[in-house]
Structures are given as C-alpha cells and as structure tokens.
Amino acid sequence: MSMYDAFQYFTGMATAVAGDSAPPDHAVMTQGLVRNYGDVQALRGVDLAVKKGEIYGILGPNGAGKSTLVKVLCTLLAPHGGLALVAGHDVETGPEAVRLRIGVALQDVALDDRQTGRELLMLQGRLYGLRRSQIRRRLAQVLDLVDIGDAIDRRIGTYSGGMKRRLNLAAALMHNPEILFLDEPTTGLDPISRSAVWEEIRRLNQELTMTIILTTQYLDEADALADRVAIIDGGTIVAEGTPSELKRSVGQDLIVAEVDRDDPCVVRTLAALPGIDSASAEGGRIVVTTSDGAAQLSPVAVALDKTVLTVASLTLRTPTLDDVFLELTGAHIGASNH
C-alpha cells in the first residue's frame, strides 16, 4: 500500500468513525505510531491490524515498547505521530469513546487493600455509569467468568498475588468491553495461578468472542494463547504471524550445540556445510537451522569434533518463538537489553 493509499484508507476509516461506523472486521489498527520519552523513541512507526475476536500477543523483552504501545492504545499516553484506531475511534480525537469500549488490566495492579473485592467491582460499575440492577447482573456474570470464590467479600489486602490479578481482570470486565488489554498478565505469578489466568483468558475469548490484546515476555504464553503474535524490538514490529508461521520462518529443524565458548570461525564453518540454511551463536550456544535435521545431525557433529570447542550437548529439535526472536534480533528474549 502506498503512503497515499494508506492516507486515503485511514482517512476513510476516520470519517466512518464520525458516523459511528467502525471498520468491519478490525478491533485495533495503527499506522506509523510513534511515541517518545524525551530523546528516546519508544515506538518507531508501529503498524498493527488486530481482527475482532482474536487473541493478539505482543511479544518482547522489557523495554522493547510493549507497555508503551498498550498505554497509547488505551489513551493513557498520547502518541507523538501516526494514527491509532481502537474500536473504530481515534485515540487522540475520541479518547472517551475508546475508554467506554475497552477493558484494561495493566502490569502494575493498583488496588485499595482496604476495600473488599465486591466493593471494588461495584465501584468500577458505578464509574462506568451502570445502574444498580446492571451492576448486580454484571457482578454475577464477571464472578462466573473469573474465579474469585468466597474471597470476593474479603478485604483485598488479604489476597494473594494471583487473586489480585484475577480481581484486576474482573474489574476490567465490569462494563462488558469490546476489547480487553492485558499487560503482562502473569508476570510474577506462581505456575498454578498462571495456568488459571490462561484458562480465564481462553474462556473470555471463546465464550464472549472478546478481542484480547496481551503483552508478554513469556514465550510459552504467547505460543499457547495467541492466534497471532507480533514481535517487538526497539520500538518496532520486526515480525508478525501465527506462532506456527513464525516458527516455520526460522526453518523446519534446529540443531543446538551447547559449547564452552563462542567462536565465529566455527559458526562460519557450520553455515557452509551442505544442507545447512544458517548458523548463529550466542552465550555458548550454537544454533544451526536446516530443512532436514535428522540427515544433518551427523555432519554437524563431525564438523564440531574437528574444532577446538568442547561440546557439552548436541540436540535436534523444532523451532521455538525464542529461536524466532534470536533470528530476528540476535538475542534471546530473556537476554535482550533493549
């Protein structure tokens, strides 16, 4: 799409918004979105198109721009350039309309420990202008979706971290939003609480056909939950697709060697072997991509045996999203310093 065509397309959508007509099949669209913190460009021309009813994962390390992107889409931060439409409304010219249509559970849970869970949810309903009868009905529906149990009538100060996350999610659902934003919803949770949040996200999407946009730095979370994933690095979307598509883009098989040190000469030697697509090394791990791992495992082992490196292990496996991130950015997601 040319810049002129893009301008016409987004101008047309903005005109439709003025007539209360959202784009037919998209919940969120951005074009060239920019956000700066002083001299630091946190978002550098982000383009997104999230379809209605899908779970869309934004994957990246701390500092990559995930939370900034969510805060702009939720109208908590103003963009410094580009365009963002959420539920058919411009985040700059129609922030109130956006807020009425979205639910937000940010990474930092800010709850009043002196309130009970029920008091918090009722207050949330009143803030959104719901009548008492609507609040009672929504409270019952939300508590059926988010498992809080008898703790709903206890003070929030007595809740575990996992319970606070679930209550925060319940509050974001009180006004029955079209789009739910979850910013690293399971960071710091134990495995049981994390699994419970996953189940609740799936249920919200399946039972309510709710569009859910979640940021995460957990590869397995994006792989397990998201219909499509965007990988963000340094404020830019560097890849997008289904988890399977992204993993296939790396290559069908990977041969991974754990070695005592990195050696660029060894990497070049492996990359030059017949049938090898690429080779890279970082932190004592050499990753070789190939379309036929079973056939190439032996040649790679022989080549490594001829080097001065000490090989601790040599394994054959299929790609992961971490391999995709490494291929695109040159670093593992947990090791990136962006």
N, C-alpha and C positions, 0 to 999 in steps of 0.2 A: 504494500500500500504506500503510495507517495505521500509526502507531507501535506500536499493539497487535498488529496482524497481523505487522509486522516482528519484534517481540519473540518472538511465537509461532513464527514461521518459523525464526529463528536459534536459539531455544532448542531447537526440534525437531532442528535440524541438530547442535547440540552434544550432544544426547542420542544421536543416531546415531553421533557420533564415539566416544562412550564404548563403544559396541558394535562398534567397528572397522568402521563402515559410513559411507563418505564420501558426500557429496552426489553424485547420479548423474552429472551432466554438467558440474560446475564444478570447476576446479582451485583457484581463489582467489576468496574472497568477503569483502568488508569492509562494515561498516555503521557510519557515523558515526565513522570512525577519526580520532583526534586525537593529535598529538604536539607537545610544546612544548620549546623551549630557553629556559629562564628565562621572560622576558616575551614572547618571540617564539613565535607559534603557527605552526609549520612545516607541520602538517597540520590542516586545519579541517573535519572531518567528511567524510572521503573515503569514497565508496561505489563499490565495484568488483564486477564479476562476470565473471571470466575463465573461459571454457569450456575443457574439456580438449581438448588437441590443437591449440590455436590459437596463433599468434604475436600477442601483445598489446603494442602500443607505447605507452609513456608519454612524451609529447612536452611539452617545456617548456624555458625558459631556465635558466641557472644560478641557483640559489636559489629555484626555484619549488616545491620539495618532492619532486622525483623520487627523489633518492638517499635521503632520509629515509624515503619510502614503502617503497622496496626493503629498507632495513635493518630496518624494523619487520616486514615480511613474512618476512624471513629470520631473525628473532629476535635480531638484533644490537642492536636498540633496543626498549625496552618501550613500548607505547602508553600514553597518558595518558587515553584514553577511547575508547569504541566497541568494536567486535568485529572480529577478523580470523581467518578460517579458511583454512589453506593445506593442500592435500591432505587436507582433511577434519578437520584438527586445529587447535585454538585455539592461537595463537602465545603466549598468556600461560600457559595451563594445561598445554599439551603441547608445549613448545618442542623437547624431544628428539625426539619423533615427527616434528615438522616438519623438523628438520635431517637426519634419515635419508632423507627423501623429496625433498629439494631439492638442486640444484647451484647454486653462486653464483660468479660472476666479477665482482668489483667493479671500479670505475673505477681505483682505485689498486692496481696489480699489486705484491704483496709477495712476492717470490721470493728464495730463497737463491742468490746468484750462485756460491757455491762448489759447489753440487750440480750433477749432470748432470740433464737433463730426465727421463731414465729413473728416476733415484734419487728425484726429487720425486714422480713419479707412483706409484712403488711405495710410498713413504711415505704418500701420500694413501690408497692402498688399505688399508694396514695400520691407519691411523687410523679407517677405517670398518669395521674388523673383518673384512675379506676374507681368506680363506685364500690361501696361496701360489699354488695352482692357479687360484683365481679371479682373483688379481691378474694372473697371466700372461695369462689369457684376456681380461680386460678391457683390459689394456695393448695387446694386439694389436688389439682392436676399436676402442679410442679412437684409436690411431695411424692406423687406416684411415679414421676419420671426420675427424680433424684433421691436416692436412698439416704435419708437422714434419720428416719425412725423416731424413737421417743426423744432423741436429743433436740428435736425442734423446740421443745419447751424448756430447755436448759439454757443457762447463760453461755454466750459464745466463748467466754473466757475459759470454759471447761472443755472446749472442743480440741480434738487432735488436729494436726496439720491437714490430714486428709479430709476430716469433717469440715474444716473451714473452707477448703477448696470446693467441696460439694455444695456448701451453703452459698458461696460466692456464685457458683454456677446457677443455683436455684434463683438467686436474686436477678441474675441476668435474663432469666426466662419469664419473670413475673408478668411482663406485658406482652408475652407471646410474639417475640420479634421475628422478622422475616430472615434476618441474618444474624448469626452468632459468631462473635470474635473471641477466640481463646488464645491468650498469650502465654505460651509455655505452661499449659495447664497442669502438668505433672512434675514440674521441677521440685526436687526435694522430697517427694513422696516415697514411702516405702513400697515395695513391689505389690502388696495386696491392695493398697489404696490406689496405686497407679492403674492396676488392672480394673478396678471398679470405675474409675473415671473413664477409661477406654470404653467400657461397656455402656456407660451413660451417653457418651458421645455417639456411639453407633446407634443407640436406641432413639435418640433425638433426631438423628438424620433419617432413620428408616421409618419411624412411626409418624413423624411430623413433616417429613420431606424438607427439613430445615437446612438451609445453606450454612455450612460451618467452615470458618477460616481459622486455622490454628497454626501458630508458630511453634517450632520445636528445635532443639538441638539433639534430640534423640532419634537416631536413625531408625531403630525398630518401631518407634511410634509413628513416624511418617509412613513407613512401609506398611504397617498394619492397618492404619486408619484412612489414609488419604486416597481419594480417587485419582487426584493429580498432585504433583509436587513441583514447587518452584525452588530452585537452589539459589540463594542469595549470597553474594560475597562482595565485600567492599561497597555495599550500597547499590549493587547491580544484579539483576537476574541473569545468571550465567547459563541456566538450563531449565527446561520445564517439560513435563510429560507425566505419564503414569509411572509408578515405581518400576514396573516391568520394562517399560520403554527406556527409562533412564539406565537401568542395569544392562539392558541389551546393547546400549550405545557404547559401553566400555569394551564389550567383547563377550563371547559366549562362555569362555572359561578363563580362570586365572590360576597361575602357578605362583605360589607365595613362598619365598625363602627367607627365613629368619637368620641373619648373618651377624658377625661380630662388629662390622663397621660398614659405612657406605663407601663405594668405590665406583666413580663414574666410568672407569675403563671397563669394569665388569658389566655394567649396565649396557654400554655400547656393544660389547661382545654378544650379550644375550639378545639384544634387539636385532642384531644382524643374522641370527640363526634363521634358517628356512622355516617358514610356517609360523613365525612369531610376529605379531602385529605391533607390539610396543613393549618397552620395559622401563621401569622407573624405580627409584629408591628413595627412602626417607626413614630416618630413625632406626637403621639396622634391619629394615625390611625391604626386600626386592619383590616387586610385583610384575609378573610377565603376563601379557594378555595374548590369547590365541583362540582360534576357532575350533581347535581340536586338542584339548588339554591332555587327554589320555595318550595321544601319539607323541606329544611334545615333552611330556614329563621327563622321559629318559634322556633326550638330548640336552635339556636344561640341566639335569643332574650331572651329566658328563662334563658339560662346559663349566659348571661351578666347581667341580672336583679339580679342574686344571688351574684354578685361581688360587691366590694366597688367602682367600677368605675362609673363615671357619663357619660352616653351615650347621646351625642348631636344629633346624627342621625344614622340610620341604613338603608342601601340601598343594593339593589340587582342589579348587572349589569354584562355585559360580560367583558372579559379582554381587556386591552389596552396594547400598547407597553411599557408604563410605568410600568405596572404590570409585564411584562416580565423582564424588567430591574431590578426591585425590587427583583424578584425571583432569578435572577442570581447573582446580586451584593450586595444585602442587602441594597440598597439605591435607592431613586428616582433619575431620571436623573438630575433634577434641583438641587438636594441637594448633589450630589457626590462631593467629594473633591479631586478626583484623578487629 
